[in-house]
Amino acid sequence: MSRIITITFIVLILALIAVDPALAGNKFTKIGGGVAGSDAEKFRILKIIGGIFGGFLILMGIISFLTKGRFEGLLGMSTGKKFEAVNVVPVVLIIFGGLLVTFYFL
């Protein structure tokens, strides 16, 4: 019974893949249309999203820096070397988040 379900599932996936290009028409004209609105409005929205995402990255960097010795996923990962992921990743997150937040305020 499970073999029939697996074969049916594979046939359905293949049918969806085969039908998709036929229903899409000219994909390039649909994708290239972009989002409606003025460029200033689009830039404003991207600026807000970047600021929020930057703040989130800063928060995640601080949390990962403070909990690097207590998080069970990272226990035993520290080898004592100066440049390892446990020490470098939080700094990279904070720096990248700071750049995004800086662009938000410019």
KEDO-791292 format. One line per field, with one value per residue: residue in three letters; chain; x, z, y of N, C-alpha, C in turn; residue number from 1. Coordinates in nm, 4 decimals, m for minus. Atoms other than C-alpha are relative to their C-alpha. Example, Ala and Ser with C-alpha at 12.3 -4.5 7.8 and 13.67 -1.06 7.14 Angstrom:
<nuvos>
resn: (ALA | SER)
chain: (A | A)
nc1: (0.0890 | m0.0820)
nc3: (0.0000 | m0.0060)
nc2: (m0.1190 | m0.1190)
cac1: (1.2300 | 1.3670)
cac3: (0.7800 | 0.7140)
cac2: (m0.4500 | m0.1060)
cc1: (0.0900 | m0.0770)
cc3: (0.0000 | 0.0730)
cc2: (0.1200 | 0.1090)
resi: (1 | 2)
</nuvos>
This chain:
<nuvos>
resn: (MET | SER | ARG | ILE | ILE | THR | ILE | THR | PHE | ILE | VAL | LEU | ILE | LEU | ALA | LEU | ILE | ALA | VAL | ASP | PRO | ALA | LEU | ALA | GLY | ASN | LYS | PHE | THR | LYS | ILE | GLY | GLY | GLY | VAL | ALA | GLY | SER | ASP | ALA | GLU | LYS | PHE | ARG | ILE | LEU | LYS | ILE | ILE | GLY | GLY | ILE | PHE | GLY | GLY | PHE | LEU | ILE | LEU | MET | GLY | ILE | ILE | SER | PHE | LEU | THR | LYS | GLY | ARG | PHE | GLU | GLY | LEU | LEU | GLY | MET | SER | THR | GLY | LYS | LYS | PHE | GLU | ALA | VAL | ASN | VAL | VAL | PRO | VAL | VAL | LEU | ILE | ILE | PHE | GLY | GLY | LEU | LEU | VAL | THR | PHE | TYR | PHE | LEU)
chain: (A | A | A | A | A | A | A | A | A | A | A | A | A | A | A | A | A | A | A | A | A | A | A | A | A | A | A | A | A | A | A | A | A | A | A | A | A | A | A | A | A | A | A | A | A | A | A | A | A | A | A | A | A | A | A | A | A | A | A | A | A | A | A | A | A | A | A | A | A | A | A | A | A | A | A | A | A | A | A | A | A | A | A | A | A | A | A | A | A | A | A | A | A | A | A | A | A | A | A | A | A | A | A | A | A | A)
nc1: (0.0817 | m0.0848 | m0.0666 | 0.0971 | 0.0061 | m0.1247 | 0.0047 | 0.1010 | m0.0579 | m0.1017 | 0.0701 | 0.0625 | m0.1061 | m0.0448 | 0.1074 | m0.0017 | m0.1171 | 0.0232 | 0.1109 | m0.0330 | m0.0408 | 0.1091 | 0.0966 | m0.0622 | m0.0103 | m0.1325 | m0.0359 | m0.0876 | 0.0785 | 0.0687 | m0.0975 | m0.0647 | 0.0905 | m0.0401 | 0.1000 | 0.0550 | m0.0292 | m0.1122 | m0.1303 | m0.0222 | 0.0777 | m0.0679 | m0.1219 | 0.0405 | 0.0395 | m0.1224 | m0.0748 | 0.0640 | m0.0262 | m0.1414 | m0.0194 | 0.0554 | m0.0846 | m0.1274 | 0.0210 | 0.0121 | m0.1335 | m0.0750 | 0.0533 | m0.0462 | m0.1434 | m0.0212 | 0.0457 | m0.0923 | m0.1256 | 0.0186 | 0.0353 | m0.0830 | m0.0476 | 0.1127 | 0.0883 | m0.0401 | m0.0446 | m0.1384 | m0.0859 | m0.1024 | m0.0429 | m0.1113 | m0.1290 | m0.0987 | m0.0647 | 0.0454 | 0.1016 | 0.0884 | 0.1369 | 0.0680 | m0.0406 | 0.0043 | 0.1358 | 0.0711 | m0.0585 | 0.0437 | 0.1416 | 0.0126 | m0.0524 | 0.0922 | 0.1207 | m0.0304 | m0.0004 | 0.1379 | 0.0647 | m0.0592 | 0.0650 | 0.1362 | 0.0008 | m0.0575)
nc3: (0.0000 | m0.0058 | 0.1301 | 0.0880 | m0.0420 | 0.0437 | 0.1463 | 0.0280 | m0.0377 | 0.0994 | 0.1243 | m0.0183 | 0.0035 | 0.1390 | 0.0757 | m0.0339 | 0.0627 | 0.1440 | 0.0299 | m0.0410 | 0.1099 | 0.0951 | m0.0560 | m0.0360 | 0.1121 | 0.0075 | m0.1385 | m0.0116 | m0.0057 | m0.1290 | m0.1053 | 0.0241 | m0.0289 | m0.1282 | m0.0966 | 0.0356 | m0.0944 | 0.0368 | m0.0485 | m0.1353 | m0.0924 | m0.0084 | m0.0775 | m0.1392 | m0.0547 | m0.0161 | m0.1100 | m0.1241 | m0.0154 | m0.0339 | m0.1380 | m0.0893 | 0.0115 | m0.0639 | m0.1447 | m0.0313 | 0.0055 | m0.1174 | m0.1148 | 0.0092 | m0.0264 | m0.1445 | m0.0686 | 0.0274 | m0.0694 | m0.1435 | m0.0320 | 0.0753 | m0.0880 | m0.0618 | 0.1014 | 0.0150 | 0.1359 | 0.0149 | m0.1017 | 0.0573 | 0.1301 | m0.0205 | m0.0020 | m0.0590 | 0.1020 | m0.0017 | 0.1026 | 0.0229 | 0.0271 | m0.1237 | m0.0349 | 0.1132 | 0.0514 | m0.0655 | 0.0399 | 0.1375 | m0.0070 | m0.0564 | 0.0966 | 0.1132 | m0.0502 | m0.0192 | 0.1317 | 0.0460 | m0.0818 | 0.0404 | 0.1258 | m0.0314 | m0.0524 | 0.0971)
nc2: (m0.1196 | m0.1190 | m0.0138 | m0.0656 | m0.1407 | m0.0635 | m0.0143 | m0.1029 | m0.1292 | m0.0353 | m0.0332 | m0.1311 | m0.1021 | m0.0120 | m0.0645 | m0.1428 | m0.0613 | m0.0056 | m0.0896 | m0.1369 | m0.0885 | m0.0187 | m0.0943 | m0.1268 | m0.0928 | m0.0595 | m0.0306 | m0.1152 | m0.1227 | m0.0045 | m0.0254 | m0.1279 | m0.1106 | m0.0538 | m0.0431 | m0.1306 | m0.1074 | m0.0861 | 0.0456 | m0.0526 | 0.0827 | 0.1286 | m0.0197 | m0.0216 | 0.1295 | 0.0783 | m0.0593 | 0.0431 | 0.1434 | 0.0135 | m0.0426 | 0.1019 | 0.1187 | m0.0326 | 0.0087 | 0.1429 | 0.0596 | m0.0461 | 0.0738 | 0.1389 | 0.0010 | m0.0182 | 0.1213 | 0.1109 | m0.0284 | 0.0201 | 0.1387 | 0.0954 | 0.1058 | 0.0715 | 0.0573 | 0.1402 | 0.0244 | m0.0434 | 0.0589 | 0.0855 | m0.0515 | m0.0913 | 0.0687 | m0.0883 | m0.0815 | m0.1382 | m0.0194 | 0.1135 | m0.0459 | m0.0372 | m0.1355 | m0.0914 | m0.0190 | m0.1107 | m0.1284 | m0.0252 | m0.0369 | m0.1345 | m0.0970 | m0.0077 | m0.0647 | m0.1418 | m0.0639 | m0.0151 | m0.1036 | m0.1271 | m0.0383 | m0.0386 | m0.1375 | m0.0946)
cac1: (0.0000 | 0.2785 | 0.4426 | 0.1245 | 0.1102 | 0.4756 | 0.4287 | 0.1122 | 0.2933 | 0.5834 | 0.3449 | 0.1553 | 0.4782 | 0.5930 | 0.2525 | 0.2700 | 0.6193 | 0.5086 | 0.1903 | 0.3476 | 0.5301 | 0.2195 | 0.0011 | 0.2532 | 0.2609 | 0.5508 | 0.7072 | 0.9529 | 0.6870 | 0.5066 | 0.8193 | 0.9729 | 0.6647 | 0.7877 | 0.5986 | 0.3669 | 0.4497 | 0.6987 | 1.0699 | 1.0737 | 0.8010 | 0.9833 | 1.3075 | 1.1263 | 0.9783 | 1.3166 | 1.4761 | 1.2223 | 1.2626 | 1.6420 | 1.6255 | 1.4026 | 1.6140 | 1.9316 | 1.7911 | 1.6981 | 2.0532 | 2.2029 | 1.9732 | 2.0626 | 2.4333 | 2.4119 | 2.2101 | 2.4463 | 2.7474 | 2.6019 | 2.4853 | 2.7722 | 2.8851 | 2.5346 | 2.3684 | 2.3599 | 2.4077 | 2.7462 | 2.8730 | 3.1968 | 3.2369 | 3.4922 | 3.8500 | 4.0241 | 4.1380 | 4.1105 | 3.9063 | 3.6308 | 3.2626 | 3.1499 | 3.3439 | 3.3248 | 2.9588 | 2.8131 | 3.0541 | 2.9631 | 2.5909 | 2.6334 | 2.8434 | 2.6066 | 2.3041 | 2.4738 | 2.5309 | 2.1648 | 2.0477 | 2.2917 | 2.1467 | 1.8022 | 1.8960 | 2.0728)
cac3: (0.0000 | 0.0850 | m0.2500 | m0.4325 | m0.2291 | m0.3071 | m0.6798 | m0.6822 | m0.5027 | m0.7498 | m1.0475 | m0.9033 | m0.8483 | m1.2032 | m1.3401 | m1.1504 | m1.2821 | m1.6382 | m1.6192 | m1.4556 | m1.7656 | m1.9790 | m1.7431 | m1.6760 | m2.0246 | m2.0568 | m1.7107 | m1.7891 | m1.8497 | m1.5289 | m1.3116 | m1.4732 | m1.3961 | m1.0407 | m0.7542 | m0.8234 | m0.6610 | m0.6787 | m0.6293 | m0.3188 | m0.1588 | m0.2408 | m0.0969 | 0.2194 | 0.2692 | 0.2109 | 0.4570 | 0.7250 | 0.6629 | 0.6736 | 1.0035 | 1.1635 | 1.0310 | 1.1460 | 1.4962 | 1.4942 | 1.3881 | 1.6641 | 1.9182 | 1.7923 | 1.8002 | 2.1602 | 2.2687 | 2.0945 | 2.2469 | 2.5980 | 2.5761 | 2.3810 | 2.6850 | 2.7879 | 2.4592 | 2.4255 | 2.0504 | 2.1009 | 2.4013 | 2.3156 | 2.0002 | 2.1535 | 2.0886 | 2.2451 | 1.9147 | 1.8665 | 1.5441 | 1.5647 | 1.4763 | 1.8397 | 1.8815 | 1.5304 | 1.4347 | 1.7074 | 1.6095 | 1.2400 | 1.3259 | 1.5351 | 1.2699 | 0.9823 | 1.1922 | 1.2826 | 0.9146 | 0.8334 | 1.1228 | 1.0157 | 0.6630 | 0.8194 | 0.9925 | 0.6896)
cac2: (0.0000 | 0.2436 | 0.1727 | 0.2800 | 0.6025 | 0.6763 | 0.6146 | 0.8281 | 1.1090 | 1.1002 | 1.1002 | 1.3979 | 1.5932 | 1.5189 | 1.6225 | 1.9527 | 2.0192 | 1.9423 | 2.1532 | 2.4599 | 2.5967 | 2.5437 | 2.7480 | 3.0213 | 3.1680 | 3.4071 | 3.4070 | 3.6831 | 3.9454 | 3.8500 | 3.8488 | 4.1569 | 4.3653 | 4.4098 | 4.5682 | 4.8574 | 5.1907 | 5.4715 | 5.4162 | 5.6373 | 5.4287 | 5.1036 | 5.2428 | 5.3537 | 5.0063 | 4.8382 | 5.0801 | 4.9907 | 4.6176 | 4.6541 | 4.8418 | 4.5808 | 4.2931 | 4.4711 | 4.5091 | 4.1404 | 4.0462 | 4.2593 | 4.0950 | 3.7461 | 3.8336 | 3.9530 | 3.6498 | 3.4074 | 3.5848 | 3.5715 | 3.2099 | 3.0520 | 2.8533 | 2.7412 | 2.6497 | 2.2705 | 2.2901 | 2.4555 | 2.2605 | 2.0885 | 2.2996 | 2.5329 | 2.4239 | 2.7202 | 2.8679 | 3.2419 | 3.2333 | 2.9752 | 2.9933 | 3.0154 | 3.3409 | 3.4895 | 3.4402 | 3.6678 | 3.9451 | 3.9095 | 3.9210 | 4.2348 | 4.4114 | 4.3241 | 4.4221 | 4.7489 | 4.8259 | 4.7638 | 4.9812 | 5.2538 | 5.2515 | 5.2805 | 5.6080 | 5.7607)
cc1: (0.0868 | 0.0720 | m0.0920 | m0.0098 | 0.1250 | m0.0006 | m0.1002 | 0.0540 | 0.1033 | m0.0650 | m0.0669 | 0.1028 | 0.0482 | m0.1060 | m0.0036 | 0.1180 | m0.0219 | m0.1065 | 0.0370 | 0.0462 | m0.1132 | m0.1001 | 0.0594 | 0.0044 | 0.1426 | 0.0392 | 0.0801 | m0.0790 | m0.0723 | 0.0968 | 0.0600 | m0.0880 | 0.0322 | m0.1174 | m0.0476 | 0.0327 | 0.1192 | 0.1296 | 0.0271 | m0.0746 | 0.0647 | 0.1261 | m0.0325 | m0.0355 | 0.1238 | 0.0849 | m0.0566 | 0.0279 | 0.1460 | 0.0289 | m0.0510 | 0.0863 | 0.1363 | m0.0096 | m0.0123 | 0.1370 | 0.0857 | m0.0452 | 0.0474 | 0.1500 | 0.0306 | m0.0409 | 0.0965 | 0.1350 | m0.0122 | m0.0249 | 0.0892 | 0.0532 | m0.1121 | m0.0911 | 0.0444 | 0.0449 | 0.1454 | 0.0931 | 0.0981 | 0.0510 | 0.1213 | 0.1299 | 0.1089 | 0.0748 | m0.0602 | m0.1142 | m0.0755 | m0.1427 | m0.0714 | 0.0331 | m0.0220 | m0.1427 | m0.0763 | 0.0522 | m0.0446 | m0.1467 | m0.0182 | 0.0482 | m0.0955 | m0.1313 | 0.0214 | 0.0041 | m0.1416 | m0.0738 | 0.0560 | m0.0604 | m0.1427 | m0.0053 | 0.0603 | m0.1056)
cc3: (0.0000 | m0.1324 | m0.0998 | 0.0333 | m0.0470 | m0.1505 | m0.0399 | 0.0307 | m0.1024 | m0.1317 | 0.0111 | m0.0043 | m0.1431 | m0.0863 | 0.0290 | m0.0652 | m0.1500 | m0.0360 | 0.0290 | m0.1153 | m0.0999 | 0.0501 | 0.0228 | m0.1151 | m0.0110 | 0.1393 | 0.0116 | 0.0041 | 0.1329 | 0.1124 | m0.0161 | 0.0300 | 0.1327 | 0.0880 | m0.0394 | 0.1092 | m0.0445 | 0.0592 | 0.1416 | 0.1028 | 0.0189 | 0.0858 | 0.1477 | 0.0667 | 0.0223 | 0.1155 | 0.1341 | 0.0262 | 0.0386 | 0.1434 | 0.0992 | m0.0015 | 0.0648 | 0.1515 | 0.0468 | m0.0012 | 0.1184 | 0.1242 | m0.0004 | 0.0271 | 0.1480 | 0.0758 | m0.0241 | 0.0681 | 0.1491 | 0.0359 | m0.0689 | 0.0879 | 0.0587 | m0.1012 | m0.0318 | m0.1418 | m0.0211 | 0.1051 | m0.0648 | m0.1344 | 0.0140 | 0.0124 | 0.0615 | m0.1004 | 0.0006 | m0.0988 | m0.0226 | m0.0070 | 0.1256 | 0.0393 | m0.1129 | m0.0456 | 0.0735 | m0.0407 | m0.1417 | m0.0013 | 0.0502 | m0.0993 | m0.1177 | 0.0409 | 0.0225 | m0.1313 | m0.0511 | 0.0781 | m0.0354 | m0.1302 | 0.0232 | 0.0437 | m0.0971 | m0.0951)
cc2: (0.1269 | 0.0241 | 0.0710 | 0.1481 | 0.0736 | 0.0232 | 0.1074 | 0.1386 | 0.0461 | 0.0399 | 0.1371 | 0.1133 | 0.0211 | 0.0681 | 0.1497 | 0.0713 | 0.0152 | 0.1026 | 0.1458 | 0.0880 | 0.0257 | 0.1032 | 0.1389 | 0.0996 | 0.0504 | 0.0462 | 0.1291 | 0.1303 | 0.0113 | 0.0340 | 0.1393 | 0.1197 | 0.0666 | 0.0364 | 0.1385 | 0.1018 | 0.0803 | m0.0531 | 0.0485 | m0.0844 | m0.1374 | 0.0113 | 0.0181 | m0.1331 | m0.0878 | 0.0517 | m0.0441 | m0.1482 | m0.0234 | 0.0396 | m0.1026 | m0.1255 | 0.0245 | m0.0061 | m0.1438 | m0.0671 | 0.0420 | m0.0760 | m0.1449 | m0.0110 | 0.0132 | m0.1250 | m0.1156 | 0.0224 | m0.0296 | m0.1464 | m0.1027 | m0.1127 | m0.0834 | m0.0685 | m0.1418 | m0.0332 | 0.0373 | m0.0588 | m0.0968 | 0.0489 | 0.0911 | m0.0786 | 0.0861 | 0.0844 | 0.1399 | 0.0235 | m0.1307 | 0.0526 | 0.0461 | 0.1434 | 0.1001 | 0.0300 | 0.1102 | 0.1371 | 0.0370 | 0.0417 | 0.1428 | 0.1048 | 0.0163 | 0.0660 | 0.1486 | 0.0762 | 0.0231 | 0.1084 | 0.1376 | 0.0483 | 0.0438 | 0.1467 | 0.1021 | 0.0514)
resi: (1 | 2 | 3 | 4 | 5 | 6 | 7 | 8 | 9 | 10 | 11 | 12 | 13 | 14 | 15 | 16 | 17 | 18 | 19 | 20 | 21 | 22 | 23 | 24 | 25 | 26 | 27 | 28 | 29 | 30 | 31 | 32 | 33 | 34 | 35 | 36 | 37 | 38 | 39 | 40 | 41 | 42 | 43 | 44 | 45 | 46 | 47 | 48 | 49 | 50 | 51 | 52 | 53 | 54 | 55 | 56 | 57 | 58 | 59 | 60 | 61 | 62 | 63 | 64 | 65 | 66 | 67 | 68 | 69 | 70 | 71 | 72 | 73 | 74 | 75 | 76 | 77 | 78 | 79 | 80 | 81 | 82 | 83 | 84 | 85 | 86 | 87 | 88 | 89 | 90 | 91 | 92 | 93 | 94 | 95 | 96 | 97 | 98 | 99 | 100 | 101 | 102 | 103 | 104 | 105 | 106)
</nuvos>
